[in-house]
Structure formats: C-alpha cells, structure tokens
Amino acid sequence: MKKWLWIIAGTLAALVGAMWAIGEMLPQGHVASRQARYTQSPAAIWQAITEAEKFPQWRADVKSVARKLEKNGLPAWVETSDSGEIPLEVTEMTAPRRLVTKIADASLPFGGAWTFEIAAVEGGATLRITENGEVYPPIFRFLSRFVFGHAATIEQYLKALGRKFGEDVSPEA
C-alpha cells in the first residue's frame, strides 16, 4: 500500500513538473479573438457592454461591480467574482463601435486588455472581442494554453451577452 502511495505521489510530482516546464517555455503574452452576431443594433450592444454596474444581471461570472474614480475621463470599476476582484479601466471609448478595457492591477497572475469592436450588419450587429493577454506563472500559462484555451473567457462573455438579449449565439474565430 505504501509503495503505491509513493508511485502516485511521484507521478503527480512529475506531472506538475512537466506542466511547469512546458509553461515556462510558453510566451507570457498571447492574442485571442472571437466574434458573435446579434440581432441587436450596435447601440444596444454598446449600452450592454458599457453599463458595468449591470454586468451581474447578465454575466454569471460577475457577482458585483463597484465603480471607481474615472481615469483620464474614462470609466473604471472593480468586478468581483468567485476568483476575486479584478480592477478594470477603459483606455479607449468610441461609441458605439470601439471600446478598449485593461486590467488595472499588476499584482494579479494575469493581465492585458480586451478590444471590443461592434459592426453593423444586415439584421443586427457583430461584436468582436480581441484579448491581448498575459499569463505570468508557468503553470497558469500551461493551463490557459492547453486546458482552458486563451479564448474561453471571450466565448463565455459573448454567449452571456447573447442570453441577455434572448439569443443563442455561437462565437467564431
């Protein structure tokens, strides 16, 4: 029995070591992009993605939002989820077509910016989100790349926005 415990422990240690080593070889930065089509107007999508205080009503991952003082005349807030608090600030805002937000806390194990681009199309609009992200700890880089996928959070966001509007959307690259 004791021998099997050592074998299991050794295997787990080797697995974690391999994940760390592979993660160490991966770049910290990545770019991921997804798009979804909605039957809503660009103005309706713009309103939904810029009213941060209403995020908890349609984004299951967001428990609460607290507004912060504006930075350079642009909105800033803190999103609270099961993963903790993430301070965000807007760095660019061109209604109703382009919004850029960035994580405003260098102490987190990840960082980066999301660029939201809204385009009018026949019968509605598309929303493309591009993440210019960074993942610092090697194990998290491994998990982000090979387990979750860099675009997982973007896809979750686009689907949640669709549910807000009563639509079933399929994000695409």
N, CA and C atoms as an extended XYZ file, in Angstrom:
519
Properties=species:S:1:pos:R:3:atomname:S:1:resname:S:1:resid:I:1 pbc="F F F"
N         0.828       -1.202        0.000 N   MET     1
C         0.000        0.000        0.000 CA  MET     1
C         0.870        1.263        0.000 C   MET     1
N         1.899        1.249        0.860 N   LYS     2
C         2.773        2.408        0.963 CA  LYS     2
C         3.507        2.664       -0.357 C   LYS     2
N         3.892        1.575       -1.034 N   LYS     3
C         4.590        1.701       -2.305 CA  LYS     3
C         3.715        2.400       -3.342 C   LYS     3
N         2.425        2.065       -3.380 N   TRP     4
C         1.503        2.681       -4.334 CA  TRP     4
C         1.330        4.174       -4.062 C   TRP     4
N         1.310        4.554       -2.814 N   LEU     5
C         1.206        5.982       -2.479 CA  LEU     5
C         2.421        6.742       -3.001 C   LEU     5
N         3.612        6.157       -2.858 N   TRP     6
C         4.820        6.798       -3.370 CA  TRP     6
C         4.797        6.887       -4.891 C   TRP     6
N         4.298        5.855       -5.538 N   ILE     7
C         4.194        5.868       -7.000 CA  ILE     7
C         3.228        6.959       -7.453 C   ILE     7
N         2.078        7.053       -6.782 N   ILE     8
C         1.084        8.081       -7.120 CA  ILE     8
C         1.656        9.474       -6.871 C   ILE     8
N         2.291        9.657       -5.713 N   ALA     9
C         2.875       10.969       -5.384 CA  ALA     9
C         3.963       11.341       -6.384 C   ALA     9
N         4.802       10.384       -6.746 N   GLY    10
C         5.865       10.642       -7.726 CA  GLY    10
C         5.313       10.991       -9.097 C   GLY    10
N         4.255       10.277       -9.495 N   THR    11
C         3.620       10.557      -10.784 CA  THR    11
C         3.020       11.954      -10.802 C   THR    11
N         2.338       12.331       -9.725 N   LEU    12
C         1.748       13.678       -9.636 CA  LEU    12
C         2.836       14.751       -9.658 C   LEU    12
N         3.923       14.508       -8.933 N   ALA    13
C         5.025       15.483       -8.922 CA  ALA    13
C         5.635       15.615      -10.321 C   ALA    13
N         5.789       14.495      -11.016 N   ALA    14
C         6.338       14.543      -12.377 CA  ALA    14
C         5.395       15.287      -13.315 C   ALA    14
N         4.102       15.066      -13.155 N   LEU    15
C         3.110       15.753      -13.985 CA  LEU    15
C         3.147       17.260      -13.761 C   LEU    15
N         3.162       17.673      -12.500 N   VAL    16
C         3.227       19.106      -12.184 CA  VAL    16
C         4.539       19.694      -12.698 C   VAL    16
N         5.636       18.950      -12.544 N   GLY    17
C         6.931       19.413      -13.054 CA  GLY    17
C         6.917       19.588      -14.563 C   GLY    17
N         6.300       18.643      -15.265 N   ALA    18
C         6.209       18.743      -16.726 CA  ALA    18
C         5.346       19.938      -17.131 C   ALA    18
N         4.229       20.138      -16.417 N   MET    19
C         3.364       21.293      -16.710 CA  MET    19
C         4.138       22.594      -16.501 C   MET    19
N         4.903       22.668      -15.410 N   TRP    20
C         5.684       23.868      -15.128 CA  TRP    20
C         6.722       24.092      -16.223 C   TRP    20
N         7.434       23.021      -16.603 N   ALA    21
C         8.500       23.154      -17.614 CA  ALA    21
C         7.930       23.595      -18.966 C   ALA    21
N         6.832       23.000      -19.374 N   ILE    22
C         6.205       23.397      -20.643 CA  ILE    22
C         5.695       24.830      -20.544 C   ILE    22
N         5.057       25.167      -19.423 N   GLY    23
C         4.562       26.530      -19.218 CA  GLY    23
C         5.674       27.551      -19.239 C   GLY    23
N         6.829       27.185      -18.704 N   GLU    24
C         7.990       28.082      -18.693 CA  GLU    24
C         8.454       28.389      -20.114 C   GLU    24
N         8.279       27.434      -21.030 N   MET    25
C         8.700       27.635      -22.421 CA  MET    25
C         7.684       28.441      -23.231 C   MET    25
N         6.454       28.526      -22.755 N   LEU    26
C         5.419       29.280      -23.471 CA  LEU    26
C         5.608       30.771      -23.252 C   LEU    26
N         5.262       31.601      -24.234 N   PRO    27
C         5.368       33.059      -24.040 CA  PRO    27
C         4.317       33.540      -23.035 C   PRO    27
N         4.652       34.597      -22.303 N   GLN    28
C         3.685       35.170      -21.365 CA  GLN    28
C         2.512       35.797      -22.107 C   GLN    28
N         2.775       36.388      -23.252 N   GLY    29
C         1.733       37.089      -23.995 CA  GLY    29
C         1.033       36.205      -25.003 C   GLY    29
N        -0.214       36.529      -25.261 N   HIS    30
C        -0.994       35.831      -26.282 CA  HIS    30
C        -2.054       36.779      -26.834 C   HIS    30
N        -2.559       36.444      -28.008 N   VAL    31
C        -3.668       37.179      -28.616 CA  VAL    31
C        -4.741       36.160      -28.970 C   VAL    31
N        -5.962       36.442      -28.554 N   ALA    32
C        -7.098       35.567      -28.877 CA  ALA    32
C        -8.248       36.464      -29.313 C   ALA    32
N        -9.021       36.000      -30.279 N   SER    33
C       -10.118       36.813      -30.792 CA  SER    33
C       -11.294       35.922      -31.173 C   SER    33
N       -12.491       36.377      -30.840 N   ARG    34
C       -13.723       35.691      -31.216 CA  ARG    34
C       -14.766       36.747      -31.551 C   ARG    34
N       -15.760       36.331      -32.338 N   GLN    35
C       -16.825       37.227      -32.780 CA  GLN    35
C       -18.155       36.491      -32.698 C   GLN    35
N       -19.216       37.257      -32.444 N   ALA    36
C       -20.569       36.698      -32.473 CA  ALA    36
C       -21.496       37.708      -33.136 C   ALA    36
N       -22.558       37.178      -33.713 N   ARG    37
C       -23.544       38.009      -34.397 CA  ARG    37
C       -24.821       38.069      -33.553 C   ARG    37
N       -25.397       39.259      -33.465 N   TYR    38
C       -26.604       39.501      -32.675 CA  TYR    38
C       -27.658       40.173      -33.542 C   TYR    38
N       -28.910       40.017      -33.174 N   THR    39
C       -29.987       40.701      -33.898 CA  THR    39
C       -30.236       42.085      -33.305 C   THR    39
N       -29.361       42.521      -32.453 N   GLN    40
C       -29.475       43.833      -31.804 CA  GLN    40
C       -28.754       44.903      -32.616 C   GLN    40
N       -29.099       46.130      -32.364 N   SER    41
C       -28.411       47.250      -33.005 CA  SER    41
C       -27.050       47.463      -32.342 C   SER    41
N       -26.129       48.108      -33.053 N   PRO    42
C       -24.854       48.449      -32.414 CA  PRO    42
C       -25.051       49.261      -31.122 C   PRO    42
N       -26.038       50.142      -31.106 N   ALA    43
C       -26.296       50.953      -29.909 CA  ALA    43
C       -26.706       50.085      -28.726 C   ALA    43
N       -27.523       49.057      -28.963 N   ALA    44
C       -27.958       48.178      -27.871 CA  ALA    44
C       -26.775       47.376      -27.318 C   ALA    44
N       -25.920       46.900      -28.206 N   ILE    45
C       -24.739       46.163      -27.752 CA  ILE    45
C       -23.811       47.099      -26.989 C   ILE    45
N       -23.602       48.292      -27.516 N   TRP    46
C       -22.756       49.283      -26.847 CA  TRP    46
C       -23.259       49.553      -25.434 C   TRP    46
N       -24.542       49.765      -25.308 N   GLN    47
C       -25.113       50.042      -23.990 CA  GLN    47
C       -24.846       48.882      -23.033 C   GLN    47
N       -25.039       47.658      -23.498 N   ALA    48
C       -24.840       46.491      -22.634 CA  ALA    48
C       -23.385       46.358      -22.178 C   ALA    48
N       -22.428       46.592      -23.071 N   ILE    49
C       -21.026       46.364      -22.713 CA  ILE    49
C       -20.394       47.540      -21.976 C   ILE    49
N       -21.099       48.678      -21.927 N   THR    50
C       -20.540       49.838      -21.226 CA  THR    50
C       -21.239       50.143      -19.900 C   THR    50
N       -22.326       49.474      -19.610 N   GLU    51
C       -23.006       49.672      -18.322 CA  GLU    51
C       -22.514       48.627      -17.328 C   GLU    51
N       -21.313       48.865      -16.815 N   ALA    52
C       -20.640       47.889      -15.954 CA  ALA    52
C       -21.466       47.516      -14.730 C   ALA    52
N       -22.167       48.474      -14.164 N   GLU    53
C       -22.942       48.176      -12.949 CA  GLU    53
C       -24.051       47.153      -13.197 C   GLU    53
N       -24.415       46.926      -14.459 N   LYS    54
C       -25.447       45.939      -14.796 CA  LYS    54
C       -24.866       44.575      -15.198 C   LYS    54
N       -23.543       44.441      -15.214 N   PHE    55
C       -22.927       43.163      -15.587 CA  PHE    55
C       -23.429       41.991      -14.746 C   PHE    55
N       -23.583       42.143      -13.434 N   PRO    56
C       -24.040       40.992      -12.642 CA  PRO    56
C       -25.423       40.471      -13.061 C   PRO    56
N       -26.207       41.290      -13.749 N   GLN    57
C       -27.535       40.859      -14.191 CA  GLN    57
C       -27.465       39.875      -15.359 C   GLN    57
N       -26.397       39.913      -16.128 N   TRP    58
C       -26.332       39.037      -17.297 CA  TRP    58
C       -25.048       38.222      -17.415 C   TRP    58
N       -24.066       38.525      -16.617 N   ARG    59
C       -22.816       37.750      -16.623 CA  ARG    59
C       -22.745       36.923      -15.339 C   ARG    59
N       -22.946       35.627      -15.470 N   ALA    60
C       -22.981       34.742      -14.300 CA  ALA    60
C       -21.655       34.740      -13.536 C   ALA    60
N       -20.552       35.051      -14.197 N   ASP    61
C       -19.247       35.050      -13.541 CA  ASP    61
C       -18.998       36.302      -12.701 C   ASP    61
N       -19.827       37.325      -12.828 N   VAL    62
C       -19.636       38.576      -12.097 CA  VAL    62
C       -20.660       38.664      -10.969 C   VAL    62
N       -20.152       38.728       -9.744 N   LYS    63
C       -21.029       38.805       -8.573 CA  LYS    63
C       -21.429       40.251       -8.265 C   LYS    63
N       -20.486       41.178       -8.435 N   SER    64
C       -20.775       42.590       -8.185 CA  SER    64
C       -19.786       43.463       -8.947 C   SER    64
N       -20.170       44.732       -9.094 N   VAL    65
C       -19.322       45.727       -9.742 CA  VAL    65
C       -19.340       46.990       -8.887 C   VAL    65
N       -18.170       47.522       -8.623 N   ALA    66
C       -18.053       48.781       -7.885 CA  ALA    66
C       -17.345       49.787       -8.783 C   ALA    66
N       -17.997       50.904       -9.022 N   ARG    67
C       -17.382       51.959       -9.834 CA  ARG    67
C       -16.216       52.577       -9.076 C   ARG    67
N       -15.173       52.944       -9.814 N   LYS    68
C       -14.027       53.655       -9.265 CA  LYS    68
C       -13.986       55.040       -9.900 C   LYS    68
N       -13.111       55.873       -9.394 N   LEU    69
C       -12.925       57.186       -9.999 CA  LEU    69
C       -12.445       57.002      -11.426 C   LEU    69
N       -12.905       57.860      -12.306 N   GLU    70
C       -12.502       57.778      -13.707 CA  GLU    70
C       -10.999       57.987      -13.849 C   GLU    70
N       -10.435       57.369      -14.877 N   LYS    71
C        -9.027       57.562      -15.218 CA  LYS    71
C        -8.981       58.277      -16.562 C   LYS    71
N        -8.384       59.431      -16.605 N   ASN    72
C        -8.289       60.232      -17.832 CA  ASN    72
C        -9.661       60.487      -18.446 C   ASN    72
N       -10.668       60.669      -17.595 N   GLY    73
C       -12.019       60.951      -18.065 CA  GLY    73
C       -12.772       59.734      -18.569 C   GLY    73
N       -12.230       58.539      -18.373 N   LEU    74
C       -12.868       57.304      -18.842 CA  LEU    74
C       -13.236       56.424      -17.653 C   LEU    74
N       -14.283       55.591      -17.809 N   PRO    75
C       -14.760       54.767      -16.689 CA  PRO    75
C       -13.734       53.767      -16.166 C   PRO    75
N       -13.870       53.441      -14.880 N   ALA    76
C       -13.069       52.407      -14.222 CA  ALA    76
C       -13.962       51.739      -13.191 C   ALA    76
N       -13.727       50.442      -12.956 N   TRP    77
C       -14.546       49.704      -11.995 CA  TRP    77
C       -13.792       48.474      -11.519 C   TRP    77
N       -14.351       47.828      -10.500 N   VAL    78
C       -13.812       46.573       -9.987 CA  VAL    78
C       -14.898       45.521      -10.114 C   VAL    78
N       -14.588       44.428      -10.814 N   GLU    79
C       -15.511       43.300      -10.920 CA  GLU    79
C       -15.130       42.282       -9.851 C   GLU    79
N       -16.117       41.803       -9.123 N   THR    80
C       -15.893       40.763       -8.135 CA  THR    80
C       -16.559       39.483       -8.614 C   THR    80
N       -15.779       38.404       -8.587 N   SER    81
C       -16.277       37.087       -8.992 CA  SER    81
C       -15.786       36.065       -7.983 C   SER    81
N       -16.044       34.799       -8.249 N   ASP    82
C       -15.541       33.740       -7.378 CA  ASP    82
C       -14.019       33.723       -7.356 C   ASP    82
N       -13.389       34.272       -8.382 N   SER    83
C       -11.931       34.303       -8.479 CA  SER    83
C       -11.317       35.498       -7.753 C   SER    83
N       -12.148       36.400       -7.249 N   GLY    84
C       -11.643       37.583       -6.548 CA  GLY    84
C       -12.014       38.868       -7.257 C   GLY    84
N       -11.259       39.909       -6.951 N   GLU    85
C       -11.528       41.238       -7.510 CA  GLU    85
C       -10.573       41.524       -8.671 C   GLU    85
N       -11.153       42.075       -9.745 N   ILE    86
C       -10.349       42.461      -10.903 CA  ILE    86
C       -10.658       43.921      -11.226 C   ILE    86
N        -9.700       44.824      -10.971 N   PRO    87
C        -9.889       46.226      -11.335 CA  PRO    87
C        -9.709       46.402      -12.845 C   PRO    87
N       -10.641       47.106      -13.452 N   LEU    88
C       -10.602       47.348      -14.894 CA  LEU    88
C       -10.741       48.830      -15.162 C   LEU    88
N       -10.126       49.265      -16.243 N   GLU    89
C       -10.299       50.654      -16.653 CA  GLU    89
C       -10.392       50.719      -18.168 C   GLU    89
N       -11.163       51.679      -18.640 N   VAL    90
C       -11.317       51.905      -20.065 CA  VAL    90
C       -10.165       52.785      -20.526 C   VAL    90
N        -9.529       52.380      -21.633 N   THR    91
C        -8.436       53.190      -22.178 CA  THR    91
C        -8.817       53.846      -23.499 C   THR    91
N        -9.888       53.353      -24.104 N   GLU    92
C       -10.380       53.938      -25.355 CA  GLU    92
C       -11.876       53.684      -25.437 C   GLU    92
N       -12.615       54.697      -25.907 N   MET    93
C       -14.066       54.592      -25.966 CA  MET    93
C       -14.578       55.435      -27.128 C   MET    93
N       -15.010       54.762      -28.199 N   THR    94
C       -15.555       55.436      -29.361 CA  THR    94
C       -16.929       54.839      -29.639 C   THR    94
N       -17.964       55.486      -29.089 N   ALA    95
C       -19.331       54.959      -29.207 CA  ALA    95
C       -19.831       55.071      -30.644 C   ALA    95
N       -20.621       54.122      -31.083 N   PRO    96
C       -20.907       52.809      -30.498 CA  PRO    96
C       -20.117       51.701      -31.186 C   PRO    96
N       -18.831       51.929      -31.421 N   ARG    97
C       -18.137       50.908      -32.206 CA  ARG    97
C       -16.857       50.344      -31.619 C   ARG    97
N       -16.194       51.048      -30.710 N   ARG    98
C       -14.913       50.524      -30.198 CA  ARG    98
C       -14.733       50.875      -28.725 C   ARG    98
N       -14.380       49.845      -27.965 N   LEU    99
C       -14.125       50.001      -26.534 CA  LEU    99
C       -12.896       49.168      -26.204 C   LEU    99
N       -11.970       49.752      -25.443 N   VAL   100
C       -10.796       49.004      -25.001 CA  VAL   100
C       -10.734       49.103      -23.480 C   VAL   100
N       -10.684       47.939      -22.827 N   THR   101
C       -10.550       47.887      -21.373 CA  THR   101
C        -9.261       47.151      -21.037 C   THR   101
N        -8.679       47.500      -19.888 N   LYS   102
C        -7.476       46.783      -19.458 CA  LYS   102
C        -7.559       46.486      -17.972 C   LYS   102
N        -6.890       45.411      -17.592 N   ILE   103
C        -6.785       45.046      -16.183 CA  ILE   103
C        -5.827       46.038      -15.541 C   ILE   103
N        -6.269       46.627      -14.432 N   ALA   104
C        -5.506       47.702      -13.802 CA  ALA   104
C        -4.899       47.265      -12.473 C   ALA   104
N        -4.311       46.071      -12.446 N   ASP   105
C        -3.660       45.581      -11.231 CA  ASP   105
C        -2.496       44.681      -11.639 C   ASP   105
N        -1.291       45.209      -11.522 N   ALA   106
C        -0.099       44.475      -11.939 CA  ALA   106
C         0.243       43.322      -10.997 C   ALA   106
N        -0.423       43.221       -9.839 N   SER   107
C        -0.100       42.153       -8.892 CA  SER   107
C        -0.854       40.853       -9.190 C   SER   107
N        -1.792       40.878      -10.137 N   LEU   108
C        -2.539       39.669      -10.476 CA  LEU   108
C        -1.663       38.718      -11.290 C   LEU   108
N        -1.994       37.419      -11.313 N   PRO   109
C        -1.191       36.464      -12.082 CA  PRO   109
C        -1.429       36.553      -13.595 C   PRO   109
N        -2.275       37.480      -14.016 N   PHE   110
C        -2.579       37.672      -15.431 CA  PHE   110
C        -2.864       39.150      -15.653 C   PHE   110
N        -2.843       39.556      -16.908 N   GLY   111
C        -3.119       40.949      -17.225 CA  GLY   111
C        -3.430       41.074      -18.696 C   GLY   111
N        -3.619       42.307      -19.123 N   GLY   112
C        -3.863       42.540      -20.534 CA  GLY   112
C        -5.071       43.418      -20.787 C   GLY   112
N        -5.492       43.417      -22.045 N   ALA   113
C        -6.582       44.297      -22.479 CA  ALA   113
C        -7.525       43.545      -23.406 C   ALA   113
N        -8.775       43.988      -23.400 N   TRP   114
C        -9.777       43.494      -24.343 CA  TRP   114
C       -10.190       44.654      -25.238 C   TRP   114
N       -10.215       44.402      -26.539 N   THR   115
C       -10.719       45.370      -27.503 CA  THR   115
C       -12.048       44.851      -28.029 C   THR   115
N       -13.104       45.645      -27.840 N   PHE   116
C       -14.452       45.319      -28.296 CA  PHE   116
C       -14.706       46.126      -29.567 C   PHE   116
N       -15.078       45.442      -30.652 N   GLU   117
C       -15.375       46.132      -31.907 CA  GLU   117
C       -16.764       45.725      -32.368 C   GLU   117
N       -17.627       46.715      -32.501 N   ILE   118
C       -19.013       46.484      -32.908 CA  ILE   118
C       -19.173       46.962      -34.343 C   ILE   118
N       -19.795       46.122      -35.167 N   ALA   119
C       -20.035       46.486      -36.564 CA  ALA   119
C       -21.489       46.205      -36.916 C   ALA   119
N       -22.113       47.147      -37.595 N   ALA   120
C       -23.481       46.947      -38.068 CA  ALA   120
C       -23.457       45.963      -39.235 C   ALA   120
N       -24.398       45.039      -39.213 N   VAL   121
C       -24.585       44.094      -40.314 CA  VAL   121
C       -26.083       44.020      -40.584 C   VAL   121
N       -26.437       43.475      -41.726 N   GLU   122
C       -27.855       43.359      -42.043 CA  GLU   122
C       -28.554       42.547      -40.962 C   GLU   122
N       -29.586       43.122      -40.387 N   GLY   123
C       -30.369       42.440      -39.361 CA  GLY   123
C       -29.785       42.498      -37.967 C   GLY   123
N       -28.751       43.320      -37.749 N   GLY   124
C       -28.192       43.416      -36.406 CA  GLY   124
C       -26.776       43.941      -36.379 C   GLY   124
N       -25.941       43.278      -35.594 N   ALA   125
C       -24.560       43.722      -35.425 CA  ALA   125
C       -23.695       42.548      -34.995 C   ALA   125
N       -22.400       42.714      -35.200 N   THR   126
C       -21.434       41.755      -34.680 CA  THR   126
C       -20.615       42.425      -33.590 C   THR   126
N       -20.159       41.610      -32.676 N   LEU   127
C       -19.228       42.068      -31.646 CA  LEU   127
C       -18.015       41.154      -31.714 C   LEU   127
N       -16.860       41.752      -31.962 N   ARG   128
C       -15.589       41.018      -31.936 CA  ARG   128
C       -14.826       41.479      -30.708 C   ARG   128
N       -14.343       40.507      -29.947 N   ILE   129
C       -13.502       40.804      -28.789 CA  ILE   129
C       -12.125       40.205      -29.063 C   ILE   129
N       -11.104       41.045      -28.916 N   THR   130
C        -9.726       40.598      -29.072 CA  THR   130
C        -9.007       40.804      -27.749 C   THR   130
N        -8.433       39.740      -27.256 N   GLU   131
C        -7.686       39.787      -26.000 CA  GLU   131
C        -6.200       39.824      -26.301 C   GLU   131
N        -5.540       40.845      -25.814 N   ASN   132
C        -4.082       40.903      -25.795 CA  ASN   132
C        -3.707       40.643      -24.346 C   ASN   132
N        -3.527       39.357      -24.039 N   GLY   133
C        -3.382       38.951      -22.650 CA  GLY   133
C        -1.985       38.511      -22.291 C   GLY   133
N        -1.785       38.424      -20.987 N   GLU   134
C        -0.536       37.938      -20.435 CA  GLU   134
C        -0.857       37.028      -19.266 C   GLU   134
N        -0.133       35.915      -19.185 N   VAL   135
C        -0.268       34.989      -18.064 CA  VAL   135
C         1.137       34.779      -17.519 C   VAL   135
N         1.337       35.087      -16.239 N   TYR   136
C         2.683       35.121      -15.686 CA  TYR   136
C         3.172       33.784      -15.111 C   TYR   136
N         2.470       33.134      -14.176 N   PRO   137
C         3.000       31.879      -13.630 CA  PRO   137
C         3.013       30.770      -14.689 C   PRO   137
N         4.109       30.026      -14.798 N   PRO   138
C         4.219       28.986      -15.831 CA  PRO   138
C         3.088       27.952      -15.799 C   PRO   138
N         2.668       27.532      -14.625 N   ILE   139
C         1.588       26.520      -14.554 CA  ILE   139
C         0.299       27.108      -15.127 C   ILE   139
N         0.001       28.376      -14.794 N   PHE   140
C        -1.202       29.023      -15.343 CA  PHE   140
C        -1.095       29.155      -16.860 C   PHE   140
N         0.128       29.458      -17.366 N   ARG   141
C         0.308       29.547      -18.826 CA  ARG   141
C        -0.009       28.209      -19.474 C   ARG   141
N         0.467       27.119      -18.877 N   PHE   142
C         0.185       25.787      -19.409 CA  PHE   142
C        -1.319       25.535      -19.425 C   PHE   142
N        -1.979       25.792      -18.302 N   LEU   143
C        -3.426       25.544      -18.207 CA  LEU   143
C        -4.202       26.427      -19.183 C   LEU   143
N        -3.815       27.699      -19.271 N   SER   144
C        -4.501       28.622      -20.165 CA  SER   144
C        -4.371       28.185      -21.616 C   SER   144
N        -3.222       27.699      -21.972 N   ARG   145
C        -2.980       27.312      -23.370 CA  ARG   145
C        -3.575       25.953      -23.719 C   ARG   145
N        -3.379       24.955      -22.843 N   PHE   146
C        -3.732       23.586      -23.206 CA  PHE   146
C        -5.011       23.046      -22.570 C   PHE   146
N        -5.463       23.634      -21.480 N   VAL   147
C        -6.661       23.117      -20.805 CA  VAL   147
C        -7.874       24.005      -21.080 C   VAL   147
N        -7.775       25.284      -20.726 N   PHE   148
C        -8.926       26.190      -20.871 CA  PHE   148
C        -9.011       26.790      -22.264 C   PHE   148
N        -7.881       27.142      -22.836 N   GLY   149
C        -7.846       27.851      -24.112 CA  GLY   149
C        -7.861       29.350      -23.862 C   GLY   149
N        -7.075       30.081      -24.613 N   HIS   150
C        -6.980       31.529      -24.411 CA  HIS   150
C        -8.297       32.251      -24.676 C   HIS   150
N        -9.154       31.680      -25.514 N   ALA   151
C       -10.392       32.366      -25.893 CA  ALA   151
C       -11.597       31.965      -25.042 C   ALA   151
N       -11.414       31.132      -24.039 N   ALA   152
C       -12.547       30.611      -23.262 CA  ALA   152
C       -13.365       31.724      -22.597 C   ALA   152
N       -12.709       32.697      -22.001 N   THR   153
C       -13.425       33.772      -21.315 CA  THR   153
C       -14.151       34.663      -22.321 C   THR   153
N       -13.554       34.891      -23.469 N   ILE   154
C       -14.216       35.674      -24.518 CA  ILE   154
C       -15.490       34.963      -24.969 C   ILE   154
N       -15.391       33.670      -25.229 N   GLU   155
C       -16.569       32.906      -25.661 CA  GLU   155
C       -17.665       32.932      -24.610 C   GLU   155
N       -17.289       32.803      -23.348 N   GLN   156
C       -18.250       32.869      -22.245 CA  GLN   156
C       -18.953       34.229      -22.247 C   GLN   156
N       -18.197       35.295      -22.428 N   TYR   157
C       -18.750       36.655      -22.445 CA  TYR   157
C       -19.736       36.824      -23.603 C   TYR   157
N       -19.332       36.419      -24.809 N   LEU   158
C       -20.192       36.579      -25.990 CA  LEU   158
C       -21.495       35.791      -25.846 C   LEU   158
N       -21.412       34.592      -25.304 N   LYS   159
C       -22.617       33.782      -25.086 CA  LYS   159
C       -23.522       34.418      -24.027 C   LYS   159
N       -22.921       34.938      -22.959 N   ALA   160
C       -23.703       35.601      -21.912 CA  ALA   160
C       -24.428       36.826      -22.470 C   ALA   160
N       -23.758       37.570      -23.328 N   LEU   161
C       -24.397       38.728      -23.951 CA  LEU   161
C       -25.570       38.277      -24.813 C   LEU   161
N       -25.398       37.182      -25.526 N   GLY   162
C       -26.498       36.633      -26.313 CA  GLY   162
C       -27.684       36.267      -25.428 C   GLY   162
N       -27.413       35.601      -24.306 N   ARG   163
C       -28.506       35.228      -23.381 CA  ARG   163
C       -29.209       36.474      -22.850 C   ARG   163
N       -28.454       37.539      -22.606 N   LYS   164
C       -29.063       38.795      -22.138 CA  LYS   164
C       -30.125       39.263      -23.127 C   LYS   164
N       -29.846       39.083      -24.404 N   PHE   165
C       -30.773       39.509      -25.446 CA  PHE   165
C       -31.751       38.399      -25.875 C   PHE   165
N       -31.699       37.255      -25.188 N   GLY   166
C       -32.585       36.144      -25.554 CA  GLY   166
C       -32.154       35.447      -26.830 C   GLY   166
N       -30.862       35.492      -27.114 N   GLU   167
C       -30.333       34.895      -28.332 CA  GLU   167
C       -29.317       33.798      -27.975 C   GLU   167
N       -29.271       32.775      -28.794 N   ASP   168
C       -28.281       31.712      -28.654 CA  ASP   168
C       -27.215       31.955      -29.710 C   ASP   168
N       -26.055       32.448      -29.287 N   VAL   169
C       -25.008       32.785      -30.252 CA  VAL   169
C       -23.895       31.743      -30.216 C   VAL   169
N       -23.210       31.627      -31.336 N   SER   170
C       -22.072       30.717      -31.459 CA  SER   170
C       -20.846       31.542      -31.830 C   SER   170
N       -19.958       31.798      -30.853 N   PRO   171
C       -18.756       32.559      -31.172 CA  PRO   171
C       -17.901       31.844      -32.208 C   PRO   171
N       -17.298       32.640      -33.066 N   GLU   172
C       -16.418       32.076      -34.102 CA  GLU   172
C       -15.130       32.872      -34.152 C   GLU   172
N       -14.098       32.233      -34.676 N   ALA   173
C       -12.781       32.874      -34.739 CA  ALA   173
C       -12.770       33.974      -35.788 C   ALA   173
